[in-house]
Amino acid sequence: MDPTVHEIDDGPPALKRADEVIERLTQCWGDIALEEEEEIRFELVGEGVGVVAEEEERQWVCVGRFLTTKVVKLEYMRHVMASVWQPVWGMQVTEIQPGLFMFIFYDETDMQRVLDEGPWSFDNSTLVCKQVESGTRPAAVKLNSVDMWVQLYDLPLGYTSEAVLEQAANFIGSFVKVDDRYPGAPWKTFHRVRVSIPVDKPLKQRMKLIKRDKTSCWVNFQYERLHNFCFHCGLLGHAYKFCKLARKSGLTADKFPYTADLKAGGGSRGPRQVGDPWLYR
């Protein structure tokens, strides 16, 4: 056989040795990788493994954020909210992310009262708060709406049924429920609906209602316990002094489309001085 052909088939000796070294290194690293995987992967055995033990004390957890760009001081805020809520079984508050707070209650009625009677605020900034369902990470809860009672004024006769009120609520946001404390009362000056308000959209001021005879009328809204919102863009969470759109508009405050009239009347429920008695220890 021609020796030249033999050298072309097998390659130079140096090249052959290099290939062998690479092959040995590859095998060596492969063995190491397998050994590391075997060390990392293991199966636990024994009674109770993988079983979530029931806590001695049950907890009901909510997560929330305040609609503000200001820094919320945890220690002061927790005392103020405790003094406002006054949970009978106590509560704890912790900050799990910057601006994201977890509220821990030790009785379901304390938590439910907070959810039902809101919206709440700290330093006039609305709290967007939701319950953390079992198996859900608190940081994964969507905080994009806040439930409010909205008063509907100037509804014409024949247009005050629960079906009409539900449709009006869905025009404002998402219907939650109707205030049924005084059903059929003829002396009502307004009707109340509980509405889930999206925090990234402007508040609705009124609704043009088209009646059966094709005539129309305006139904006006007022929001109960409405906190800081912009008179220019209608968004919750900032005043018009800090609104980019308001500054660019060139309008004076008296020309803005929103006014304080959007807030329903009624006394404010200011916080007490000390919240310590209602904090869980």
C-alpha positions as CSV (number, residue, x, y, z in Angstrom):
1,M,0.0,0.0,0.0
2,D,1.2,3.5,-0.8
3,P,2.5,5.0,2.5
4,T,1.3,8.4,1.4
5,V,-2.3,7.1,1.2
6,H,-1.9,5.6,4.7
7,E,-0.8,9.0,6.2
8,I,-3.8,10.7,4.7
9,D,-6.3,8.2,6.1
10,D,-4.9,8.3,9.7
11,G,-3.5,11.8,9.9
12,P,-0.2,12.8,11.4
13,P,0.8,11.2,14.7
14,A,0.7,14.5,16.6
15,L,-2.9,15.1,15.4
16,K,-3.9,11.6,16.4
17,R,-2.5,12.2,19.9
18,A,-4.4,15.5,20.2
19,D,-7.6,13.9,19.2
20,E,-7.1,11.2,21.9
21,V,-6.4,13.8,24.6
22,I,-9.6,15.7,23.7
23,E,-11.6,12.5,23.7
24,R,-10.3,11.6,27.2
25,L,-11.0,15.1,28.5
26,T,-14.5,15.0,27.1
27,Q,-15.1,11.7,28.8
28,C,-13.6,12.9,32.0
29,W,-15.9,16.0,32.2
30,G,-18.9,13.9,31.2
31,D,-18.2,11.6,34.2
32,I,-17.8,14.6,36.5
33,A,-21.1,16.1,35.3
34,L,-22.8,12.8,35.9
35,E,-21.4,12.6,39.4
36,E,-22.5,16.2,40.2
37,E,-26.0,15.4,39.0
38,E,-26.1,12.2,41.1
39,E,-25.0,14.3,44.1
40,I,-27.7,17.0,43.5
41,R,-30.6,14.8,42.7
42,F,-31.9,12.7,45.6
43,E,-35.2,11.5,46.9
44,L,-36.4,12.2,50.4
45,V,-37.9,9.3,52.3
46,G,-39.7,9.1,55.7
47,E,-43.1,9.9,57.2
48,G,-44.3,13.4,56.8
49,V,-42.1,14.2,53.8
50,G,-43.9,16.5,51.4
51,V,-46.8,17.0,53.7
52,V,-47.6,20.5,54.7
53,A,-48.4,20.6,58.4
54,E,-51.3,22.5,59.7
55,E,-50.3,25.6,61.6
56,E,-51.2,25.7,65.2
57,E,-52.6,29.2,64.7
58,R,-54.5,29.8,61.5
59,Q,-53.7,32.9,59.5
60,W,-55.5,34.9,56.9
61,V,-53.3,36.9,54.6
62,C,-53.8,39.9,52.4
63,V,-51.3,41.7,50.2
64,G,-51.5,45.3,49.2
65,R,-49.8,48.4,47.9
66,F,-50.6,52.1,48.3
67,L,-51.2,54.3,45.2
68,T,-48.4,56.7,45.8
69,T,-44.9,57.4,44.6
70,K,-43.8,58.4,48.1
71,V,-41.9,56.1,50.4
72,V,-44.3,54.4,52.9
73,K,-42.7,54.1,56.3
74,L,-43.6,50.6,57.5
75,E,-43.4,51.2,61.3
76,Y,-45.7,54.3,61.2
77,M,-48.0,52.8,58.6
78,R,-48.6,49.6,60.6
79,H,-49.6,51.5,63.7
80,V,-52.0,53.8,61.7
81,M,-53.7,50.9,59.9
82,A,-54.0,48.9,63.1
83,S,-55.6,51.9,64.8
84,V,-58.1,52.2,62.0
85,W,-58.9,48.5,61.5
86,Q,-58.8,47.6,65.2
87,P,-58.6,43.8,64.5
88,V,-60.0,41.9,67.5
89,W,-57.5,39.1,67.2
90,G,-54.6,41.3,66.2
91,M,-52.5,41.6,63.0
92,Q,-49.0,41.8,61.7
93,V,-47.6,43.9,58.8
94,T,-44.4,43.2,56.9
95,E,-42.9,44.6,53.7
96,I,-42.1,41.7,51.3
97,Q,-40.9,44.0,48.4
98,P,-40.4,47.7,48.2
99,G,-43.8,49.2,48.4
100,L,-45.6,45.8,48.7
101,F,-47.0,44.9,52.1
102,M,-48.4,41.7,53.6
103,F,-51.1,42.0,56.2
104,I,-51.5,38.9,58.4
105,F,-54.8,38.4,60.4
106,Y,-55.5,35.8,63.0
107,D,-59.3,35.6,62.4
108,E,-61.2,35.6,59.2
109,T,-63.8,38.1,60.4
110,D,-61.0,40.7,60.9
111,M,-59.7,40.2,57.4
112,Q,-63.2,40.2,55.8
113,R,-64.1,43.5,57.5
114,V,-61.0,45.1,56.0
115,L,-61.9,43.8,52.5
116,D,-65.6,44.7,52.8
117,E,-65.4,48.1,54.3
118,G,-62.6,49.6,52.1
119,P,-61.2,51.4,50.3
120,W,-58.7,52.4,53.0
121,S,-55.9,54.9,52.8
122,F,-52.6,55.9,54.4
123,D,-51.5,59.5,54.1
124,N,-54.5,60.0,51.7
125,S,-53.1,57.3,49.4
126,T,-55.5,54.5,48.5
127,L,-54.7,51.0,49.6
128,V,-55.2,48.4,46.9
129,C,-55.6,45.2,48.9
130,K,-56.5,41.6,48.0
131,Q,-56.6,38.3,49.8
132,V,-53.8,35.8,49.2
133,E,-55.5,32.5,48.3
134,S,-54.0,29.2,49.5
135,G,-51.1,28.1,47.3
136,T,-50.5,31.6,45.8
137,R,-47.4,33.6,46.3
138,P,-48.2,37.0,47.7
139,A,-46.1,38.8,45.1
140,A,-48.1,37.1,42.3
141,V,-51.4,38.6,43.4
142,K,-52.7,41.2,40.9
143,L,-53.3,44.5,42.5
144,N,-55.0,46.4,39.7
145,S,-58.4,47.3,41.1
146,V,-60.0,48.6,44.2
147,D,-63.6,48.1,45.4
148,M,-65.6,51.2,46.2
149,W,-69.2,52.1,46.9
150,V,-70.5,54.4,44.1
151,Q,-73.6,56.6,44.4
152,L,-75.7,56.9,41.3
153,Y,-77.8,60.1,41.1
154,D,-80.6,61.1,38.8
155,L,-81.8,57.7,37.7
156,P,-85.2,58.1,36.1
157,L,-88.3,56.2,37.4
158,G,-88.4,52.7,36.0
159,Y,-84.7,52.5,35.7
160,T,-83.7,51.6,39.3
161,S,-83.9,47.8,39.2
162,E,-81.0,45.6,40.2
163,A,-80.4,44.7,36.6
164,V,-80.0,48.4,35.6
165,L,-77.8,49.1,38.6
166,E,-75.6,46.1,37.6
167,Q,-75.2,47.4,34.1
168,A,-74.3,50.9,35.4
169,A,-71.7,49.4,37.7
170,N,-70.1,47.5,34.8
171,F,-70.0,50.8,32.9
172,I,-68.0,52.3,35.8
173,G,-65.8,49.2,36.4
174,S,-66.8,45.7,37.4
175,F,-70.0,45.0,39.3
176,V,-69.6,43.5,42.8
177,K,-73.0,43.9,44.5
178,V,-75.9,46.3,45.1
179,D,-76.6,47.9,48.4
180,D,-79.8,46.1,49.5
181,R,-80.3,47.7,52.9
182,Y,-83.4,49.7,51.8
183,P,-85.0,47.7,48.9
184,G,-87.9,49.5,47.2
185,A,-87.6,52.7,49.4
186,P,-89.3,55.5,47.5
187,W,-87.3,58.3,49.3
188,K,-83.9,57.4,48.0
189,T,-82.0,60.3,46.5
190,F,-79.4,58.0,45.1
191,H,-78.6,54.3,44.6
192,R,-75.4,52.5,45.8
193,V,-73.4,49.9,44.0
194,R,-70.2,48.2,45.0
195,V,-67.8,48.5,42.0
196,S,-64.3,47.1,41.4
197,I,-62.5,50.2,40.0
198,P,-59.5,49.7,37.7
199,V,-56.7,51.8,39.0
200,D,-55.0,52.4,35.6
201,K,-58.1,54.0,34.0
202,P,-59.7,57.4,34.7
203,L,-62.7,57.6,37.0
204,K,-66.1,57.8,35.3
205,Q,-68.0,61.0,36.2
206,R,-71.4,60.3,34.6
207,M,-73.2,58.1,32.1
208,K,-75.6,59.0,29.3
209,L,-78.6,56.7,29.7
210,I,-80.7,56.0,26.6
211,K,-84.3,55.3,27.7
212,R,-86.8,53.1,25.9
213,D,-88.4,56.0,24.2
214,K,-85.0,57.0,22.8
215,T,-84.7,60.1,24.9
216,S,-81.7,60.3,27.2
217,C,-80.6,61.6,30.5
218,W,-77.4,61.9,32.5
219,V,-76.7,59.7,35.5
220,N,-74.1,61.2,37.8
221,F,-71.6,59.4,40.0
222,Q,-70.1,60.1,43.3
223,Y,-67.5,57.8,45.0
224,E,-67.5,57.1,48.7
225,R,-64.2,57.3,50.5
226,L,-62.4,58.6,47.4
227,H,-58.8,59.5,48.3
228,N,-56.1,61.2,46.3
229,F,-56.9,61.5,42.6
230,C,-56.0,63.8,39.7
231,F,-58.5,66.6,38.7
232,H,-57.0,66.6,35.2
233,C,-56.6,63.0,34.1
234,G,-58.9,61.3,36.6
235,L,-56.5,58.7,37.8
236,L,-56.1,57.5,41.4
237,G,-52.8,57.9,43.1
238,H,-51.6,61.4,42.4
239,A,-52.7,65.0,42.5
240,Y,-52.8,67.3,39.4
241,K,-49.7,69.2,40.7
242,F,-47.7,66.0,39.9
243,C,-49.4,65.1,36.7
244,K,-47.4,65.3,33.4
245,L,-50.6,65.7,31.3
246,A,-51.8,68.5,33.6
247,R,-48.6,70.4,33.2
248,K,-48.5,70.0,29.5
249,S,-52.1,71.0,29.1
250,G,-51.5,74.7,30.0
251,L,-54.9,74.7,31.7
252,T,-55.5,76.3,35.1
253,A,-56.9,74.1,37.9
254,D,-60.4,75.7,37.5
255,K,-60.5,74.4,33.9
256,F,-59.7,70.8,34.7
257,P,-62.5,68.2,33.9
258,Y,-62.6,66.8,37.4
259,T,-63.5,68.5,40.7
260,A,-63.8,67.5,44.3
261,D,-67.6,67.0,43.7
262,L,-66.7,63.5,42.6
263,K,-66.2,62.7,46.3
264,A,-69.4,61.6,48.1
265,G,-70.2,63.5,51.2
266,G,-69.8,62.2,54.7
267,G,-67.4,62.4,57.6
268,S,-63.9,61.1,57.3
269,R,-62.7,58.3,59.6
270,G,-59.4,59.6,60.7
271,P,-56.9,57.3,62.4
272,R,-56.4,57.1,66.1
273,Q,-53.1,58.1,67.6
274,V,-51.9,54.7,68.6
275,G,-52.3,51.3,66.9
276,D,-50.3,49.3,69.3
277,P,-53.2,47.6,71.1
278,W,-54.3,45.9,67.8
279,L,-50.9,44.7,66.7
280,Y,-50.3,41.0,67.2
281,R,-47.5,39.9,69.6
